[in-house]
């Protein structure tokens, strides 16, 4: 087992899961992942990000099981299929996005704050409160 495989195993990621740039033909699969995650992602924007090469997908057994949409360094949406939650798919997507951009910014609610804290995002409550936060992560 090489270092990458060991890291993936330590994170609980299935060895058959890979992260790669999404293809525009995968719009429906990506939107299914976001819908299953109860995210309100705009299909037109996701299509544009896929075409621009700014959407990462996690794939297992030939199926999209996670997705992350970038708009510059802003994480517009990230989700994993319900069957893959808690298995490191989101972690791999965020790491791959950080490797691409060197800095990430995300807005999120308190329910997913622990996910962003686990990466070391600098988190502040957004103006207006209401349980919304903004996090910034820089590659060190």
C-alpha positions in Angstrom: 0.0 0.0 0.0 1.5 3.4 -1.0 1.2 6.6 0.9 -1.9 7.8 -1.0 -3.7 4.5 -0.4 -2.8 4.7 3.3 -4.1 8.3 3.5 -7.3 7.4 1.7 -7.8 4.4 4.0 -7.2 6.5 7.1 -9.8 8.9 5.9 -12.3 6.1 5.3 -12.4 6.7 1.5 -13.2 3.6 -0.5 -10.2 2.7 -2.6 -12.4 2.7 -5.7 -13.3 6.3 -5.3 -11.5 8.8 -7.5 -11.8 12.6 -7.7 -11.5 14.2 -11.1 -12.7 17.1 -13.2 -16.4 16.7 -14.1 -17.6 16.4 -17.7 -20.4 18.6 -19.1 -22.3 15.4 -19.9 -22.5 14.6 -16.2 -24.8 17.5 -15.4 -27.7 15.2 -14.5 -25.6 13.0 -12.2 -24.1 16.0 -10.4 -27.5 17.5 -9.9 -28.8 14.2 -8.5 -26.0 14.3 -5.9 -26.9 17.9 -5.0 -30.6 17.1 -4.9 -30.0 14.1 -2.6 -28.0 16.5 -0.3 -30.9 18.9 -0.3 -28.8 21.6 -1.8 -30.4 24.3 -3.9 -27.9 24.3 -6.7 -28.7 26.2 -9.9 -28.5 23.8 -12.9 -27.5 26.5 -15.3 -24.6 27.6 -13.1 -23.5 24.0 -12.5 -23.6 23.4 -16.3 -21.4 26.5 -16.8 -18.9 25.4 -14.1 -18.7 21.9 -15.7 -18.0 23.5 -19.1 -15.3 25.7 -17.5 -13.6 22.8 -15.8 -14.6 24.1 -12.3 -16.6 21.2 -11.1 -14.9 18.2 -9.4 -16.6 14.9 -9.1 -16.0 11.8 -7.0 -16.5 8.7 -8.9 -16.9 5.1 -7.7 -17.8 2.1 -9.9 -18.4 4.4 -12.8 -21.0 6.5 -10.9 -20.8 10.1 -9.6 -21.0 9.8 -5.8 -19.9 13.4 -4.9 -19.5 16.8 -6.5 -17.9 20.2 -5.7 -18.6 23.3 -7.7 -16.1 26.2 -7.7 -16.6 29.8 -8.8 -13.1 31.1 -8.6 -12.0 30.2 -5.1 -15.6 30.1 -3.8 -17.1 26.7 -3.0 -20.6 27.1 -4.5 -21.7 23.6 -3.5 -20.3 20.4 -2.2 -22.2 17.1 -1.5 -21.8 13.4 -1.4 -24.4 10.8 -2.2 -26.3 9.6 0.9 -24.7 6.1 0.5 -21.2 7.7 0.6 -21.6 10.2 3.4 -19.2 9.9 6.3 -16.7 8.0 4.1 -14.4 10.8 3.1 -15.8 11.8 -0.3 -16.4 15.4 0.7 -12.9 15.5 2.3 -11.3 14.3 -0.9 -13.3 16.9 -3.0 -12.3 19.8 -0.7 -8.7 18.7 -0.7 -8.6 18.5 -4.5 -10.2 21.9 -4.8 -7.7 23.4 -2.4 -4.9 21.9 -4.4 -6.3 23.6 -7.5 -6.9 27.0 -6.0 -4.6 27.4 -3.0 -7.5 29.2 -1.1 -11.1 28.3 -0.6 -14.1 30.4 0.6 -17.4 28.9 1.6 -20.7 30.1 3.1 -22.6 27.5 5.1 -25.1 26.9 7.9 -24.3 25.7 11.4 -25.3 22.1 10.6 -22.2 21.6 8.5 -19.8 23.8 10.5 -18.0 20.7 11.9 -17.2 19.6 8.3 -15.5 22.9 7.5 -13.8 23.1 10.9 -12.2 19.7 10.3 -10.1 21.3 7.5 -9.1 24.3 9.6 -11.2 26.9 7.8 -11.1 30.2 9.6 -14.8 30.7 10.4 -16.8 33.8 11.2 -20.5 34.3 11.6 -22.0 36.2 8.7 -23.6 39.6 9.1 -27.2 39.1 10.1 -26.4 35.9 12.0 -29.2 33.5 11.6 -26.7 30.6 11.9 -24.9 31.4 8.7 -21.1 31.3 8.5 -18.3 32.1 6.1 -15.0 30.1 6.2 -11.7 30.7 4.5 -9.0 28.1 4.0 -5.5 28.6 2.7 -3.1 26.0 1.5 -0.1 26.0 3.8 
